[in-house]
């Protein structure tokens, strides 16, 4: 077996006989001597496979997936491997979007589509996937930075791009993913806001009706995701006798065992949930009846309510209600139970939800002669006893999810939510 021959400027070539007996040379390109010798072994295996009609060895097949596009194209020109599918960016991304219809929530689909548009804008519709390099991906990231997008938005967009390229790898359209930069969304303390109970009461008093009081209470005192989990709450999901209710989660329903979770009816939530129940019509299925359209903008109306309470709106209005609730619960309850009730993981809680406020610092300071028990901060107000109501059966008719509510609230039925519940999340396609 002849050795590879060196050329000028660190390049190498292989002399060999074609199937018709004619001698020719194959350019390996610029590489080290050791790399040239290793590539020569793979080349000889491909040549032998071509002559015998057999498939190349597994080692050679793996090597083909790691080589550059130029080297692979040269092998294809010499008839030793089939030509690669020259997939173009825009058609490929559109196909990915179409394939995901019905498997992802509409809001998630919009985020993937936004990332698709930015990729096409930067790279061009006809850009071949296999020509996008790690350097090109870094340039795309810098392109987003120049547009003054927030760091987490850039990370999320690059994360969607990475998922697109993972699909391309699975389809054997490219060999490796060019989007190697960190894409994990980080918590931003500057956008955190802890809504005190005093201010929460002001907002509840400013709410125009019982529906809005329930929306705020479910967010602040039970940590539900707004609006998806509020709108999914049915009266048949509420177990008054055992003091708990079922939360249906669109965000995590694709993951095994994460479609729903059991949450206690916390003392501060009870009066508002009970009020809504008592004022509901007998044939009402859902707890929230006025805002069933998923496109309804609750945020704008909530801003008005906050201002009516003589408070200034804070960043991420509903998310910080949920964050406040989880932070508060974590002071007095085991973390694994709190995460199970809120519907996220410990890692997500610590990165995106956990807050440290002035009261925490004061409570630990030597200036306090007596350190207050954190339990006092969420002490239960005086509530009416949780007894059954007339008309409950009519409002719960047609629902069967809560077959055995008495068992649903025991600890062994509470499941720890894993990383799948990541929020702000990033769903995979």
C-alpha positions in Angstrom: 0.0 0.0 0.0 1.6 3.3 -1.1 2.0 6.1 1.4 0.4 9.5 1.0 2.6 11.9 -0.8 3.4 15.4 0.7 2.9 18.5 -1.4 3.8 22.2 -0.8 2.2 24.2 2.0 1.5 21.1 4.2 -0.9 19.5 1.7 -1.1 15.8 0.8 -2.3 13.6 -2.0 -2.9 9.9 -2.6 -1.9 8.2 -5.9 -4.2 5.3 -6.8 -5.7 3.3 -9.7 -9.3 3.9 -10.6 -11.6 1.0 -11.4 -10.8 1.4 -15.1 -7.1 1.0 -14.4 -6.0 4.6 -14.9 -3.8 6.2 -12.4 -4.9 9.4 -10.8 -4.4 11.3 -7.6 -6.7 12.3 -4.7 -6.2 15.5 -2.8 -6.3 15.2 0.9 -5.8 18.9 1.6 -3.8 20.5 4.3 -3.2 18.3 7.4 -0.4 16.7 9.5 1.5 13.6 8.5 -0.3 11.5 11.0 -3.7 12.8 9.8 -2.7 12.1 6.2 -1.6 8.5 7.1 -4.9 7.9 9.0 -7.0 9.4 6.1 -5.1 7.1 3.7 -6.2 4.0 5.6 -9.8 5.2 5.4 -9.4 6.0 1.7 -8.0 2.5 1.0 -11.0 1.0 2.8 -13.4 3.0 0.7 -11.6 2.0 -2.4 -11.7 -1.7 -1.5 -15.4 -1.5 -0.6 -16.1 0.1 -4.0 -14.2 -2.6 -5.9 -15.8 -5.5 -4.0 -19.3 -4.0 -3.7 -19.3 -4.2 0.1 -20.0 -1.5 2.6 -17.0 0.3 4.3 -16.0 -0.7 7.8 -17.7 0.9 10.8 -14.6 2.8 11.6 -14.6 4.3 8.1 -18.3 5.1 8.3 -17.7 7.0 11.5 -14.7 8.9 9.9 -16.9 10.0 7.0 -19.2 11.8 9.5 -16.4 13.8 11.0 -14.5 15.0 7.9 -14.8 18.4 6.3 -17.3 19.1 3.6 -14.5 19.8 1.0 -12.9 16.4 1.7 -16.2 14.6 1.5 -17.1 16.3 -1.7 -13.8 15.2 -3.2 -14.5 11.6 -2.2 -17.9 11.9 -3.9 -16.3 13.3 -7.1 -14.1 10.3 -7.2 -17.1 8.0 -6.9 -16.2 6.6 -3.5 -19.2 7.9 -1.5 -22.6 9.2 -2.5 -23.2 12.9 -2.8 -24.5 14.6 0.3 -28.0 16.1 0.3 -27.4 19.8 -0.3 -30.2 20.9 2.0 -31.0 24.6 2.0 -31.8 26.5 5.2 -35.2 28.0 4.5 -36.9 24.9 3.2 -35.4 22.8 6.0 -36.6 25.2 8.7 -40.1 25.4 7.2 -40.3 21.6 7.1 -39.3 21.5 10.8 -42.1 23.9 11.7 -44.7 21.9 9.7 -43.6 18.7 11.4 -44.1 20.3 14.8 -47.7 21.5 14.3 -49.9 19.8 16.8 -47.0 18.7 19.0 -46.1 22.0 20.6 -48.2 24.8 22.1 -49.0 27.8 19.9 -46.9 30.1 22.0 -43.9 27.8 21.7 -44.4 27.5 17.9 -44.3 31.3 17.7 -40.9 31.3 19.4 -39.5 28.7 17.1 -40.9 30.6 14.1 -39.3 33.8 15.3 -35.9 32.0 15.5 -36.5 30.7 12.0 -37.0 34.1 10.6 -33.9 35.5 12.2 -31.8 32.6 10.9 -33.1 33.1 7.4 -32.5 36.9 7.6 -28.9 36.4 8.6 -27.8 33.4 6.6 -30.1 33.7 3.6 -32.9 31.4 2.4 -30.7 29.3 0.1 -27.7 28.9 2.4 -26.7 25.2 2.5 -26.8 23.7 5.9 -23.5 21.9 5.7 -21.7 25.2 4.9 -22.7 26.8 8.2 -19.6 26.7 10.5 -19.1 27.3 14.2 -17.7 30.7 13.2 -20.9 31.5 11.3 -23.0 30.6 14.3 -20.9 32.9 16.4 -21.4 35.7 13.8 -25.2 35.0 14.1 -25.0 35.5 17.9 -23.1 38.8 17.4 -25.7 39.9 14.9 -28.4 39.5 17.6 -26.2 41.4 20.1 -25.9 44.3 17.6 -29.7 44.4 17.5 -29.7 45.1 21.2 -31.7 42.0 22.2 -31.4 40.9 25.9 -28.9 38.3 26.8 -31.5 35.7 27.6 -33.4 36.3 24.4 -30.1 35.8 22.5 -29.4 32.6 24.4 -32.9 31.3 23.8 -32.8 32.1 20.1 -29.4 30.3 19.7 -30.9 27.4 21.6 -33.7 27.1 19.1 -31.1 27.3 16.3 -29.2 24.5 18.0 -32.3 22.3 18.2 -32.9 22.9 14.4 -29.3 21.7 13.7 -29.8 18.7 16.0 -32.7 17.7 13.7 -30.5 18.2 10.7 -27.9 15.8 12.3 -30.6 13.2 12.9 -31.6 13.5 9.3 -27.9 13.1 8.3 -27.9 16.4 6.5 -24.9 17.7 8.5 -22.2 16.1 10.6 -21.9 18.4 13.6 -23.8 21.2 15.2 -22.3 24.6 14.6 -24.2 26.2 17.5 -21.8 25.4 20.4 -22.2 28.5 22.5 -23.9 28.4 25.9 -27.6 28.7 25.4 -29.0 28.0 28.8 -31.3 30.9 29.9 -30.0 32.5 33.1 -31.9 34.1 35.9 -32.0 37.9 36.0 -32.1 39.4 39.5 -32.7 42.8 38.0 -36.1 41.7 36.8 -37.2 40.0 40.1 -39.8 41.6 42.3 -41.2 40.3 45.6 -44.9 41.4 46.0 -45.5 41.7 49.7 -48.8 40.5 51.2 -49.8 44.1 52.0 -49.4 45.2 48.4 -51.1 42.0 47.2 -54.1 42.9 49.3 -54.2 46.4 47.8 -54.3 44.9 44.3 -57.0 42.4 45.3 -59.1 45.3 46.6 -58.5 47.1 43.3 -59.7 44.2 41.1 -62.9 44.9 39.3 -64.6 41.6 39.9 -64.4 38.1 41.4 -62.8 36.7 38.2 -59.8 39.0 38.5 -59.5 38.4 42.2 -59.3 34.7 41.5 -56.7 35.3 38.7 -54.5 37.3 41.1 -55.0 34.9 44.0 -54.1 31.8 42.0 -50.9 33.5 40.8 -49.8 35.1 44.1 -51.0 32.4 46.6 -50.8 29.2 44.6 -48.1 30.0 42.0 -50.1 29.0 38.9 -48.7 29.9 35.4 -50.8 32.6 33.9 -52.9 32.4 31.8 -52.6 28.7 30.7 -53.1 27.0 34.1 -55.8 29.5 35.2 -57.9 28.9 32.2 -57.5 25.1 32.5 -58.8 25.0 36.1 -62.3 23.3 36.2 -64.6 23.2 39.2 -64.5 19.4 39.1 -60.7 19.7 39.7 -61.3 21.3 43.1 -61.6 18.9 46.1 -63.1 21.0 48.9 -63.3 18.1 51.3 -59.6 17.4 51.2 -58.4 20.9 50.6 -56.6 20.5 47.3 -57.1 20.9 43.5 -55.7 19.6 40.3 -53.6 21.9 38.0 -53.4 21.0 34.3 -50.1 22.1 32.8 -49.8 22.8 29.1 -46.2 23.6 29.4 -45.1 20.2 30.8 -47.9 17.9 29.5 -45.7 16.3 26.8 -43.4 14.8 29.5 -44.5 11.6 31.2 -46.3 12.2 34.5 -46.1 16.0 34.2 -49.5 16.8 32.6 -51.0 17.7 35.9 -50.2 18.1 39.6 -52.0 18.3 42.9 -51.8 21.6 44.8 -53.1 22.4 48.3 -55.8 25.0 48.6 -53.6 27.4 50.6 -55.3 29.4 53.4 -54.8 32.7 51.5 -56.2 31.3 48.3 -59.3 29.7 49.9 -61.5 32.8 50.3 -61.1 33.9 46.7 -61.6 30.4 45.3 -64.7 29.9 47.4 -66.1 33.3 46.4 -65.7 32.5 42.8 -67.3 29.1 43.3 -70.3 30.5 45.1 -70.9 33.1 42.4 -70.4 30.7 39.5 -73.4 29.4 37.5 -74.4 25.8 38.1 -73.5 24.8 34.6 -70.1 26.6 34.6 -67.3 24.1 33.9 -64.3 26.4 34.3 -63.4 28.6 37.2 -62.3 31.4 34.8 -65.1 32.0 32.3 -64.5 35.5 31.0 -61.1 35.2 29.3 -61.3 31.9 27.4 -59.6 33.3 24.3 -55.9 32.5 24.5 -55.0 35.7 22.7 -56.6 37.9 25.4 -54.0 40.3 26.8 -54.3 39.9 30.6 -51.1 41.8 31.2 -52.4 45.1 30.0 -55.5 44.9 32.1 -53.4 43.8 35.1 -51.2 46.8 34.8 -54.2 49.0 35.0 -55.3 47.2 38.2 -51.9 47.6 39.7 -51.9 51.3 39.0 -55.5 51.6 40.4 -54.0 50.2 43.6 -51.5 53.1 43.6 -48.6 50.8 42.9 -46.1 50.8 40.0 -46.1 47.8 37.7 -43.0 45.6 38.1 -41.1 43.5 35.5 -42.6 40.2 34.4 -45.9 40.9 36.2 -47.4 37.4 36.5 -44.1 35.5 36.6 -43.0 37.5 39.7 -46.3 36.6 41.4 -45.5 33.0 40.9 -41.9 33.6 42.0 -43.0 35.4 45.2 -45.3 32.5 46.0 -42.6 29.9 45.6 -40.0 31.9 47.5 -42.4 32.4 50.4 -43.5 28.7 50.5 -39.8 27.6 50.5 -39.3 29.4 53.8 -41.5 27.0 55.7 -41.9 23.8 53.5 -39.5 21.2 52.2 -38.2 22.3 48.8 -39.2 19.1 47.0 -42.8 19.6 48.0 -42.8 23.3 47.0 -41.4 22.4 43.6 -44.0 19.7 43.1 -46.8 22.1 43.9 -45.4 24.9 41.7 -44.5 22.6 38.9 -40.8 23.1 38.3 -37.5 21.6 39.4 -35.1 22.6 42.2 -32.6 23.8 39.6 -35.2 26.1 37.9 -36.4 27.4 41.2 -33.0 28.4 42.3 -32.1 30.0 39.0 -35.3 31.7 38.1 -37.6 32.0 41.1 -35.8 32.1 44.4 -35.6 35.7 45.7 -33.7 37.3 48.6 -35.4 40.5 49.9 -34.8 43.1 52.6 -36.9 41.2 55.1 -34.6 38.2 54.9 -31.6 40.3 55.6 -33.3 42.1 58.5 -34.5 38.8 60.0 -30.9 37.5 60.1 -29.3 40.7 61.3 -27.9 41.2 64.9 -30.1 44.4 65.0 -33.1 42.2 65.6 -33.1 41.1 69.2 -35.6 38.3 68.3 -35.4 36.6 65.0 -38.9 36.3 63.7 -40.1 32.8 62.7 -40.6 32.8 58.9 -43.9 30.9 59.4 -45.4 34.1 60.7 -45.0 35.7 57.3 -47.4 33.3 55.7 -49.7 32.6 58.7 -53.1 31.5 57.6 -55.9 34.1 57.9 -59.2 33.2 59.5 -61.1 31.2 56.9 -64.5 29.5 56.7 -64.3 25.7 57.2 -64.0 23.8 54.0 -67.4 22.1 53.7 -69.3 20.9 50.7 -71.7 23.2 48.9 -75.0 22.7 47.3 -74.7 22.8 43.5 -71.2 21.4 43.6 -72.3 18.2 41.7 -73.8 20.2 38.9 -70.7 22.3 38.4 -68.6 19.2 38.5 -70.7 17.1 36.1 -68.9 15.5 33.2 -65.5 15.5 34.9 -63.7 12.4 36.2 -60.1 13.4 36.7 -60.5 13.6 40.5 -61.7 10.1 41.0 -60.2 9.7 44.5 -59.4 13.1 45.8 -58.8 12.0 49.4 -55.6 10.2 48.2 -54.5 12.9 45.8 -53.1 15.1 48.5 -50.9 12.6 50.3 -47.2 13.0 49.9 -46.7 9.8 48.0 -48.9 11.1 45.2 -46.9 14.3 44.8 -44.4 13.9 42.0 -41.2 16.0 41.8 -41.1 18.0 38.6 -37.9 17.5 36.7 -36.0 19.8 34.3 -38.8 19.3 31.7 -40.7 22.0 33.5 -38.0 24.6 32.8 -39.3 28.1 32.6 -38.8 30.3 30.7 -38.5 27.4 28.8 -37.4 26.0 26.0 -39.3 23.2 24.4 -37.6 20.8 22.0 -39.1 20.1 18.6 
